[in-house]
Amino acid sequence: MMEVLIDNRDGTIWDMPVSSVQWKTSRIGKAGTLDAKLVIEQPTKFPVNSGAIIRVTDGAHKIFYGYVFETGFNTSSEFGVKAYDQLRYLMYNDTFVFSSTTATAGIKKIATDAGLKIGTFEETGYKVPAMVEDNKKALDVVSKFLDSTLIATNRNYVLFDNFGKLELRNINNMAISADDFYIGEESLLFDFEYKKSIDEETYNRIKIVQDNKKTGKREVYIAQDSKNIAKWGRLQEFRKVDEKMSAAQIKDLLDKLIKLRNRETKSLKLNCLGHWKVRAGCFVFVYIEKIGVKQYFLVDECTHNWEGDVHTMTLDLKVI
């Protein structure tokens, strides 16, 4: 049974009747959002304040804990509420200065400075080089920590709000067992769209440059895959690195980037019956015989829709 509780932070807590709920999560760079349609005949009697806490559960499932940012009302007595989870409070710009530190420590400091509640933070292990980010969005700095860690270690981490507490987890620890839940033609699936692409995250040539202040010259480092250049044409990623990096460190970065980027990306968009355990950052098992898909996919974007007790979801998935 869907329950929506709203705490106005003034001593009143409303248990609101709800006609529909949409909950969206993204793996990178966006706060989780909730759009709820409440049934309120007299909105002046049951006001919902900006900044109010909203908590959504469905039976044993804890779905969303966040804060109201927008409300609206129409002639058919539908009262709309838009809320975000804690990641919304990392959308501010500031100057961020870090000496070499792990993503775990760096992100925890950003979150703590913003006054956010913190849950499980897994240790990423790798020390990201020192950085100075001026007038940058806090959530973009978080993404830079995670991106640097991924390139250096091939370990992928996700920061998300788990019902009111921020968590940092390795995506490999976020798999939903196929025994527990899978999506396929015989199980939950309505519609799918499968894509192979070299259009967005694929590069078969990596060019790194470094300005040498002592010599006044620009050092250039290149790694490329001639076979894939012959097949796909030349797709180049360009990076400029800090002068403190050694030649060995730059060559190591080149090797890691070419391994990570020099491949087709495979993505899948699904419309299916919903399951509250699924959110951006987790792995789900997909079995679609007609296109030869039988494997785990990473959830990049997830939208749950609940209306009249019918629960569906749209998933943007990718192969890692």
C-alpha positions as CSV (number, residue, x, y, z in Angstrom):
1,M,0.0,0.0,0.0
2,M,1.5,3.3,-1.1
3,E,1.9,5.8,1.8
4,V,3.0,9.4,1.4
5,L,3.8,11.3,4.6
6,I,4.5,15.0,4.5
7,D,6.2,16.7,7.5
8,N,5.9,20.5,7.3
9,R,8.5,20.9,10.1
10,D,6.0,22.8,12.2
11,G,4.6,19.9,14.2
12,T,2.1,18.7,11.5
13,I,2.5,15.4,9.6
14,W,0.0,14.7,6.9
15,D,-0.7,11.2,5.5
16,M,-1.7,12.3,2.0
17,P,-4.0,10.4,-0.4
18,V,-2.1,10.0,-3.7
19,S,-3.3,9.3,-7.3
20,S,0.1,9.0,-8.9
21,V,3.9,8.9,-8.1
22,Q,6.9,9.2,-10.4
23,W,10.3,8.6,-9.0
24,K,13.5,9.2,-11.1
25,T,17.1,8.4,-10.4
26,S,20.2,8.9,-12.5
27,R,23.6,7.3,-12.0
28,I,25.7,10.4,-12.6
29,G,25.3,14.1,-11.9
30,K,21.6,14.5,-11.0
31,A,19.5,14.4,-7.8
32,G,16.7,11.8,-7.4
33,T,13.3,13.4,-8.1
34,L,9.8,12.6,-7.0
35,D,6.7,14.0,-8.7
36,A,3.5,13.1,-6.8
37,K,-0.1,14.0,-7.5
38,L,-2.0,14.2,-4.2
39,V,-5.8,14.3,-3.9
40,I,-6.6,17.4,-1.7
41,E,-10.0,19.0,-2.0
42,Q,-9.1,22.0,0.2
43,P,-5.4,22.8,-0.2
44,T,-5.6,25.7,2.3
45,K,-6.6,23.3,5.1
46,F,-3.7,21.0,4.3
47,P,-0.8,23.3,3.2
48,V,2.5,21.7,2.0
49,N,5.4,24.0,2.8
50,S,8.5,24.5,0.7
51,G,11.3,22.5,2.3
52,A,8.8,20.0,3.9
53,I,10.1,16.5,4.3
54,I,8.3,13.9,2.1
55,R,8.6,10.2,2.8
56,V,7.2,7.6,0.4
57,T,6.8,3.9,1.2
58,D,5.0,0.9,-0.3
59,G,4.5,-1.9,2.2
60,A,8.0,-3.0,3.3
61,H,9.7,-0.9,0.5
62,K,11.3,2.4,1.5
63,I,11.1,4.3,-1.7
64,F,11.9,8.0,-1.3
65,Y,12.9,10.5,1.4
66,G,13.4,14.0,0.3
67,Y,12.4,17.7,0.4
68,V,9.6,19.6,-1.3
69,F,10.8,22.2,-3.8
70,E,7.6,23.0,-5.7
71,T,3.9,22.7,-5.3
72,G,0.9,23.4,-7.6
73,F,-2.8,23.0,-7.8
74,N,-5.4,22.6,-10.6
75,T,-9.2,22.7,-11.1
76,S,-9.6,18.9,-10.8
77,S,-8.4,19.0,-7.2
78,E,-5.0,17.5,-8.1
79,F,-2.2,18.9,-6.0
80,G,1.2,18.4,-7.5
81,V,4.4,18.1,-5.4
82,K,7.9,18.0,-6.7
83,A,10.6,16.9,-4.3
84,Y,14.3,16.0,-4.5
85,D,16.6,13.8,-2.4
86,Q,19.7,15.2,-0.6
87,L,21.8,15.3,-3.8
88,R,19.8,18.4,-4.8
89,Y,21.9,20.2,-2.1
90,L,25.1,19.5,-4.0
91,M,23.9,21.6,-7.0
92,Y,25.6,24.7,-5.7
93,N,28.8,26.3,-7.1
94,D,31.9,27.1,-5.1
95,T,35.7,26.8,-5.2
96,F,37.0,23.3,-4.2
97,V,40.6,22.7,-3.3
98,F,41.8,19.2,-2.5
99,S,45.3,17.8,-1.9
100,S,45.7,14.2,-3.2
101,T,42.9,12.2,-1.6
102,T,40.5,9.2,-2.2
103,A,37.1,9.8,-3.7
104,T,35.7,8.4,-0.4
105,A,37.3,11.1,1.7
106,G,36.8,13.9,-0.8
107,I,33.1,13.3,-1.4
108,K,32.5,12.7,2.3
109,K,34.1,16.2,3.0
110,I,31.9,17.8,0.3
111,A,28.7,16.2,1.7
112,T,29.6,17.0,5.4
113,D,30.4,20.6,4.5
114,A,26.9,20.8,2.9
115,G,25.4,19.5,6.1
116,L,24.1,16.2,4.5
117,K,23.3,12.9,6.3
118,I,25.8,10.2,5.4
119,G,25.4,6.4,5.4
120,T,27.7,3.7,4.1
121,F,30.7,5.0,2.2
122,E,32.8,2.2,0.7
123,E,36.6,2.8,0.5
124,T,37.7,3.5,-3.1
125,G,41.4,3.0,-2.2
126,Y,42.9,5.1,-5.1
127,K,44.2,8.6,-4.3
128,V,43.0,11.1,-6.9
129,P,45.6,13.7,-7.7
130,A,45.3,17.2,-6.1
131,M,42.7,19.4,-7.7
132,V,41.6,23.0,-7.7
133,E,38.1,23.6,-9.1
134,D,37.0,27.2,-9.2
135,N,33.3,28.1,-9.5
136,K,32.3,24.5,-10.1
137,K,29.2,22.6,-9.1
138,A,29.8,20.4,-6.1
139,L,28.1,17.4,-7.9
140,D,30.4,17.9,-10.9
141,V,33.4,17.7,-8.5
142,V,32.0,14.5,-7.1
143,S,31.7,13.1,-10.7
144,K,35.4,14.1,-11.3
145,F,36.5,12.1,-8.2
146,L,34.5,9.1,-9.4
147,D,35.7,9.4,-13.1
148,S,39.4,9.7,-12.0
149,T,38.9,6.6,-9.9
150,L,37.3,4.6,-12.7
151,I,40.0,5.5,-15.2
152,A,42.8,4.6,-12.8
153,T,41.4,1.5,-11.3
154,N,38.6,0.3,-13.6
155,R,36.4,0.3,-10.5
156,N,33.1,2.1,-10.8
157,Y,31.4,3.8,-7.9
158,V,28.0,5.5,-7.5
159,L,26.9,8.1,-5.0
160,F,23.2,8.0,-4.2
161,D,20.6,8.9,-1.5
162,N,19.3,5.8,0.2
163,F,16.1,6.9,1.9
164,G,17.7,10.0,3.6
165,K,21.3,8.9,3.8
166,L,24.0,9.4,1.2
167,E,25.8,6.2,0.2
168,L,28.9,5.6,-1.9
169,R,29.0,2.1,-3.3
170,N,31.0,0.0,-5.8
171,I,28.5,-0.9,-8.5
172,N,29.6,-4.5,-8.3
173,N,28.0,-4.6,-4.9
174,M,24.7,-3.2,-6.3
175,A,23.6,-6.2,-8.4
176,I,20.1,-7.5,-7.9
177,S,20.4,-11.3,-8.1
178,A,18.7,-12.9,-11.1
179,D,17.1,-15.4,-8.7
180,D,15.4,-12.5,-7.0
181,F,14.4,-10.5,-10.1
182,Y,15.1,-10.5,-13.8
183,I,13.5,-8.8,-16.8
184,G,12.7,-10.7,-20.0
185,E,10.0,-11.5,-22.6
186,E,8.3,-13.9,-20.2
187,S,8.9,-11.7,-17.2
188,L,7.7,-8.1,-16.8
189,L,8.8,-6.7,-20.2
190,F,6.5,-4.7,-22.5
191,D,8.9,-3.0,-24.9
192,F,12.6,-2.6,-25.6
193,E,15.1,-0.7,-27.8
194,Y,18.6,-2.1,-28.2
195,K,21.5,0.0,-29.5
196,K,25.2,-0.5,-30.3
197,S,27.1,2.8,-30.8
198,I,30.4,4.4,-31.3
199,D,28.8,7.8,-31.2
200,E,29.3,9.0,-27.6
201,E,31.8,7.3,-25.3
202,T,34.0,5.5,-27.9
203,Y,37.5,6.7,-28.8
204,N,40.2,4.8,-30.7
205,R,42.9,7.5,-30.4
206,I,43.8,9.2,-27.1
207,K,45.9,12.4,-27.3
208,I,47.4,13.8,-24.1
209,V,49.4,17.0,-24.0
210,Q,51.5,18.6,-21.2
211,D,53.0,22.1,-21.2
212,N,56.6,22.1,-20.0
213,K,57.2,25.5,-18.5
214,K,61.0,24.9,-18.3
215,T,61.5,24.2,-22.0
216,G,58.5,26.2,-23.2
217,K,57.5,23.2,-25.3
218,R,54.3,21.1,-25.3
219,E,54.9,17.4,-24.9
220,V,52.5,15.2,-26.8
221,Y,51.5,11.6,-26.0
222,I,49.3,9.4,-28.2
223,A,47.8,5.9,-28.0
224,Q,45.7,4.6,-30.8
225,D,44.2,1.4,-32.3
226,S,44.9,1.3,-36.0
227,K,42.6,-1.6,-36.7
228,N,39.6,0.2,-35.1
229,I,40.6,3.4,-36.8
230,A,40.4,1.5,-40.1
231,K,36.9,0.2,-39.2
232,W,35.3,3.2,-37.6
233,G,37.4,6.2,-38.7
234,R,39.5,8.2,-36.2
235,L,37.7,9.0,-33.0
236,Q,40.0,11.1,-30.8
237,E,39.8,12.1,-27.1
238,F,42.0,15.0,-26.1
239,R,43.2,15.7,-22.6
240,K,45.6,18.3,-21.1
241,V,47.4,17.2,-18.0
242,D,49.1,18.9,-15.1
243,E,52.8,19.6,-15.5
244,K,53.5,17.7,-12.3
245,M,52.6,14.4,-13.9
246,S,55.6,12.3,-14.9
247,A,56.0,10.7,-18.3
248,A,55.4,7.3,-16.8
249,Q,52.2,8.4,-15.2
250,I,51.0,9.9,-18.4
251,K,51.7,6.7,-20.3
252,D,49.9,4.7,-17.7
253,L,46.9,7.1,-18.0
254,L,47.0,6.6,-21.9
255,D,47.0,2.8,-21.5
256,K,44.0,3.0,-19.1
257,L,42.0,5.4,-21.3
258,I,42.5,3.4,-24.5
259,K,41.3,0.2,-22.7
260,L,38.3,2.0,-21.3
261,R,37.2,3.9,-24.4
262,N,38.3,1.8,-27.4
263,R,35.1,-0.2,-27.6
264,E,31.5,0.0,-28.9
265,T,28.9,0.9,-26.2
266,K,25.8,-1.3,-25.9
267,S,22.7,0.2,-24.5
268,L,19.1,-1.0,-23.9
269,K,16.0,0.9,-23.1
270,L,13.2,-1.1,-21.4
271,N,9.6,-0.5,-20.5
272,C,8.4,-3.1,-18.0
273,L,6.5,-3.8,-14.8
274,G,8.1,-2.1,-11.8
275,H,10.1,-3.4,-8.9
276,W,11.0,-0.9,-6.1
277,K,14.5,-2.4,-5.7
278,V,15.6,-1.1,-9.0
279,R,17.3,2.3,-9.1
280,A,20.2,4.0,-11.1
281,G,23.5,2.4,-10.2
282,C,22.4,-1.1,-9.7
283,F,22.8,-4.1,-12.1
284,V,19.7,-6.0,-13.4
285,F,19.7,-9.3,-15.3
286,V,18.0,-9.1,-18.7
287,Y,17.0,-12.1,-20.9
288,I,15.7,-11.3,-24.4
289,E,16.2,-14.3,-26.6
290,K,15.3,-12.8,-30.0
291,I,18.3,-10.4,-29.8
292,G,20.7,-12.8,-28.0
293,V,20.8,-10.8,-24.7
294,K,21.3,-12.8,-21.6
295,Q,23.4,-10.8,-19.1
296,Y,23.5,-8.1,-16.4
297,F,23.1,-4.5,-17.4
298,L,24.0,-1.4,-15.4
299,V,21.0,1.0,-14.8
300,D,22.0,4.5,-16.0
301,E,18.6,6.1,-15.6
302,C,15.5,4.7,-13.9
303,T,11.9,6.1,-13.9
304,H,9.2,4.5,-11.8
305,N,5.6,5.3,-12.4
306,W,2.9,4.3,-10.0
307,E,-0.8,5.1,-10.8
308,G,-3.9,3.4,-9.6
309,D,-1.9,0.6,-8.1
310,V,-0.2,-0.2,-11.4
311,H,3.6,0.1,-11.1
312,T,5.7,0.3,-14.3
313,M,9.3,1.5,-14.9
314,T,11.4,2.8,-17.8
315,L,15.1,1.9,-17.6
316,D,18.1,3.1,-19.6
317,L,20.7,0.4,-19.3
318,K,24.3,-0.1,-20.5
319,V,26.9,-2.8,-20.7
320,I,30.0,-2.3,-18.5
